[in-house]
Amino acid sequence: MMRRIAVLDAPTNLGLRPPTSTSVPGCAKAPGALRDHELLARLRARDAGCVTPARYDPGDWRPGDGVCHAREIADYSLALAERIGSIIDRGEFPVVLGGDCSVLLGSALAMHRLGEAVGGRIGLVFVDGHSDFRHPGNASYVGAAAGEDLALVTGRGQADLAAIEGRRPYFRDIDVVVLGIRAQDEYRLDLQAAGITTRPVPALRAEGAARTAQWAHEQLADCAGYWVHIDVDVLDPAVMPAVDAPDPGGIAFAELEILLAGLVDTPHCLGVELTVFDPDYDPDGSYAAEIVNTVVAGLAPVTAPEAVPPRLLSSRSTPGPRRANGRAATATERPDRAERLDGLAGLDGLVRVERVAGLDVPADINSAGVGPAALGPAGVGPSVGAVPDDVPAEAESVGRGGRANSEPSGVAASVAPLVEREPVGPPASAGPGLLRRTSPSTQNPPERHNADTA
């Protein structure tokens, strides 16, 4: 039977720095902008409502004061974890619409509760253009939780965020897979030292999006299940500039679609969150439309008639049997589906055309995902073209700052019936109950600050 999607809005901007001294980050508007393009109807999703954040107000925060809005983010994370837990309890597949990357703290708390309930560990697939791994051990000061979310959920940083309910870490380092960071990411060596598995963009593109998704499954084979975090700044600013920190060298929409489809095409994927899209940089709604098209196509395996309901596994102390080709054999593996995905037939044979630097370039999707040559000659668009022969290891990392303009890419879309706000039939009893803690999540008027450069 198909898995039912429940869409939950998490319109927080508490983890970002102010774009200017007189403005606030616009990513809080993202859920509404995506809903305007019929996201719920096209996913046939239940409307799971909205978790409303406290007011954005950094007040008199100064560098050295710790993470800005810490109390408000902690309260929000508790409330968000409750809502995600209730969705999973119903046997549904949560799709959380952020908001900034501090949304991950609420998801991580929900996953840790779930792991405790089932006696296993939950993993994290972190798809992001930046590692978000700044913490007191590698930076002179911290401040914006959206630039520190991966560090916080792996137990690094102040206890009021990194150890809510005394849970620390929410995800173990060995249970995290990072995909899509830039080759020159500022904290790439820190990730390596921590034992966190990564696949930067050049390696992701060389292996292909479909194979990268399969590889991520294998890295988390010892986990009972996993959560997927997607920051849309993993996309190249040539095709997605509407983010708070556009950084050249990202992937294309077609690659993200294939990657997402591969990650969710297993009952061990427990849910997905989408973050950092900023409608303030999308006045005509074209980027929102492209994101919706990509998400709908990427989540198609979740709602397919043959989709398997979520199933949690007991954590294994030793790796499972390996095949001759080195891939781990799993009980739920479906080779026919994997082969179809490699050829994109599993995505209805969608033929994509990417708009890069004003040029229509066919995306030649093959068994390796999106081939570099398919994205245009070298030099067309910032790093969305051919993979460079050598990437400077010590290239200066780009901070969260300026914006770029580009034309949106066109994408075909699938349609679905009307939005259902109430569940059809009784709640699924197979959902793993979370051991949730009730907590007074009073959302006090916040202290504010913006993401990664606070």
N, C-alpha and C positions, 0 to 999 in steps of 0.2 A: 504494500500500500504506500501511497505517497506520504511524505512528511509535510505537515502543516507548518507554514512560516508564520511567525508573529513579529510584527514590526513595532519596535519600541523607540520612541524619540528620546534622545539624550542631548538636548541643545545647550550644553554647557560651554562657556568660553573662559572659565575660571583659570585654566592652565596656560593661558597665552599672555604675552606682553601686549601692551597697547600699541596699535599701529602708529598712532601719533599721540601727542599729549592731550588732545581733545576728543579722541575717538576710542571705541572699544572694538575688539575683534569681531568680525562678522560671521564666524563659523556657527554661531548659535542659530543662524537663520537657515542652516543647511537642511535640516529635516523637512521644514516647510517647503523649501525650494524643490526638493526631490519628490515630495508628495504631490506637488503641483503637476508633475509629469506622470501622474497615474502609477506611481511605483507600486502601491498596495494592490490596485486592481490587476496589474499585469503579473504580480506575483501570486495572486489569489490568496493574499495574506490576511490574517486577522489583525485588526488595529489594536495593539496592546497599550496604546496611550502614550503618555509623556511623563518623564521625571523632570520636574521643573527645578532649575538650579537657583542658588542665591544670586543676589544682584552683584554685578561685576563692579568692584570698587577696591582698588589696591590701597586706598587710604594713604597712610604715611610709610608704607613699606619701603625699605631701603636695602641695597645689596648687603648681605651679611645677616639678614633677619631670617634666613631659612626660606622655604618655599612659600611664595606669596599665595594667599587664599587657602592656606593649609587646612584650617579648621573647616571652611566651607567645602573644600574638596573632599575631606574625610567624611563629612555628613552626607554629601552627595553620593559618594561611593557606597556607603551603607544602604542608602535608599535604592540606588541602581542595582546593587547586588540582590536585594529583596525581590525586585521586579524580574530580573533575569532568572532568579531561582524559581519564581512562580511559573514562568513560561516553561522552563524545563520540566517542572513538576507535572505539567499538563501533557508532556510528551511532544511539545512543539519545538520548532527550530527558531531560536531568537535571532533577529537581524536588528542590531542596534545602530541607529542613525545619530552619530555625533555631529556637532560638537568637536571639541579638541581632543588630543590624545590622552588627556587625563581621564577620559572615559574608561581607559584600560584598567584603572585601579578598581572600579566597581565590578567590571567583568572578572578581573583576577580574583577578587574576594569571593565572588559567586563560585568560581571554579575551585578555589581552595576548599570552600565549604562542601562542594560536591565530592571532591576527592576524599575528604574526611568521611563523608557519608557512605561511600562505596568501598572504602579501604584501599584506595589506589591513588596514583598521581595523575594530575591533569597537565597536559602540555600546552605550549603556546606556539603558534606560527605567526611571526611578527613580520608583516609585509609593509615596508616603510622606506621612504627615500633617505631617512636619517636613522641612526642607531638610537637616538634619544637616551643615551647612556651616561649623561653627565651626572656626577654625584660628588659628595664632599671629598672622596678619595682621589679624584682626578681633575677637580676644578677649584678655582679660588673661591667661588661662591656659587650657590644654587639660587633658583628663584622662580622659574616657570616650569610647572609640573609637566607640561606637554613636551618639554625638551628633556625630561628626566624620567618619563614614565617607565621605560624598560628597566632602568636602574632601580626605581622604586619597587616594581613588582617582583624583582629578583632579590629584594631585601636590602638594597643599598640606600641609605638616606635616613631622614628623621623618622622616628618610630610612629609618630601620629599619622603618617601616610604609608610607611613601609611595613608596619606591623599592626594594622587595624585588627581588633579583637585578639591581639596577641599572636596573630598568624604571620610568620616571617620565615622564609619568603613565601609569597603566593605561588610562584613558579620556581623550581630549582633550575640552576644554570643549565644542567644537562638535558632539561626538558623544554628548552627554548630553541627554535630555529628562526633565524633572521634572514629574510629574503628582500632583495631590491635596494639595499643601501648602495651608495656610490662607492666606487673603488677607493676614493681618497677620504672616506669618512674619518672624521677626527678621532673617533674612539674605536676604530677597527682593531687596533692592537690590544686595547683593554678587553674587548669581546673575546679575542683569541686567548688572552691570558686567563680569562674566567672560564674557558671551556665552552663558551656559547657557540653553537654551530652557525655559520653564516654562508650565504651565497650572494655576493654582490652582483650588480647588474651585468658586468661582462661575462661572468660565469653562468648566470641565469640564462642569458641570451645564447651563449655557446651551447648549453645543454638543452635549451628549449623549455618553454613554460610547462608543457605537459609532463615532461620527464622531471622537471624540478619539483612539481607537486608530488609526484610519486616518491621522489627522493626525500621530501619532507616527511611523508608518511613513514618511511623507513626509519628516519632519525628518531621518531617518536613511538617506535614499535613497543617500547616498554611502558608506555603510558596507557591509562584506562580510556583516555579520550583526549581531545584537544580543542582549543578555542582559536579562532582566526581573527587577527587584528589587521585592518587595512587602512593605511593612511594614503589618501589619494595623491600625496606628493611623491609617491613611488613612480608616478607617471612623469614623463619629461615635460617641462614647461612649454615646449613647442606645441603640445597637444592639450596640456592642462596647466595653465598659469594661475588659475583661481584658487590659490592656496597661500598660506601665510609665509612659506619659505620655499619658493620655487628654486630648484637646483638642477642644472643641466646634467645629462647623463642618465636619464630615467628610461622607463620602458614605455611601450605604446599601449593603447587601449586594447588592441587585439591580444596582446600578451597577458595583460591583466585578466581579461575574460577567460582565457584558457587556464591560467594559473588558478583563478578562483574556482572554476568548474572542477578542476582536478583536486583541489583541496577539500571541497564539500562533498565530493562523490564517494563518500564512505560513511557508514553509520557512526564512526568514531569522531567525526566532526560535530561538535556540540553547538556551535553558533558562530556568528560573524558580527564584527562591528566595522563601521565605516566612519572615518574621521577627516577633519581639517579642510574639507571643501568650504570655500568662502564665497557665498553668493554676491557679496559686495563687489567682487571682481568679475561678475558674470551678469552684466546688466540685461542682456537679451535672453538669458536662460539657456543658451546653447550648450554650455558645459554641463549644466545640470541634466539636460536631456541626454547627453552622451554618457554621463555616469549612470543614469537610470538604464539606458540600453545595455550597458556593459554588465551591470548588476543583475538585471533580469536574465540575460543570456548565461551569465556565469553561475547563477543559482538554479538553472534548469535541472541539474541532476537531483536537487533536493526535492523538487515537486514532480519528478517523473513518476509515472505509474509503478515502475519497478523499483522505486527507491526503497531502501531498507530502513526501518525505524532506528532511532539512535540506540546503540548498544555499547555499554561500558565494559571494558575488559579489566581483569585483575592485573595489576602491575607485575611484570616479570622481572626476576632478578638477573636472568641471563637472556641474551638475545635468542630469538627464535631461529628455526632452521633456515639456512641460506641455500639459495639455488646456485646452479653453476655460474650464472651471470652475476652473482653477488647480491641479487635482490632478496629481501626477506619474504618468505612465503607467509601469507595470512589467510585466515579462514574465510574472510569476506572478499578476497581478491576476485575480480571479474575480468579476466584477460580480454574478453570481447569488448567490454566497455572501454578499457584502457586503449585498445587499438583504435576504437572509433574516435576517442578523444584526440589521440595523436593526429588523426587525419581531419579533425574538426567535424566529422560527421556527427559526433555526439552532441554538437552544438548546431544541429540542423543544417550542416553544410554551409554555414554563413561565410560569405565572401566579403572581406573587409577592405576598405580603401582608407588609408590614413592620409590626413591632410598635414603635411609637414612643410613648414616654412613656405606656405602658399602653393605647394605642389601636390597634386593627387598622385600618390604612389601606391600601387597595389601591395597589400600585405600578403606575401607568399607564405601561407601557413602550411608547414609540412610536419613530418614526424618529429622534428626538433623544435617545434613551436614556430616562432616568427624568425625567419632567417634574416641575418643582418643585411644581405643584399636587397631584400624585399623592401627595406625601409629607405631606400634611396642611396645615392652615392655618398661617399665620405664628404663631410662638409655641408650637407644639406640638413639644416636643423641642428640644434645643440645636442650632439651625441645620440640622436635617435637614428642616425644612419649606421654605417658599417662599424663593427667593433674595432677600435684602434688596435694596432699591433702591440703597442706597449702603452700601459697606463702608468703615468708617473706615480710611484709609490708615495712620495711625499708631497703630492700636490696640495696646495693650501685648501682646506675645507671651506665651503661656502656657508656663511651664517644664514640665519633665518631673516631675510630681508627683502630686497627688491622684487619687482614684478616683471613679467614679460607678457607680451601680447601675441596671440596667434589665432589662427582660424580653427574652429572645432572640426573634428572629423565626423563624417557621416556614418551612421550605423543603422542597419535594419533592426527591427524590434519585434518581439513576439507579444501577442495580446492575451489577456485573460479576462474573466468575468468581473463582476462588481466586487467592491471591497466588502468583506464580511467583518462586522465589528464584534460579533458574538460567535463563540465556537459552535460548530455544527456537531450535534451529538454529545455524549458524555465526555468529560475529560479523559484523556488516555491514562490508564492506570499503570502503564508500563514505565512511566517516567520515573527516574531515580529521585527520590525525595531528598531535598537539600536540608542539611542541619542548619537552618537559618537562625540567627540571633536577632531578637527584637531589640532595637536600639532607638533612643529618642533622637531621630534625625532632624532636629530642629534646624532649619536653614537660617542661620543668623545673617544679618546683612554683612556681605563679604568684604574681604580685603582683596584688592585685585592685583592682577599682573598678567602679562602675556607670555607666551610660550618660551621658546627656548633661549631667548637671550635676556631673560629677566635679570 
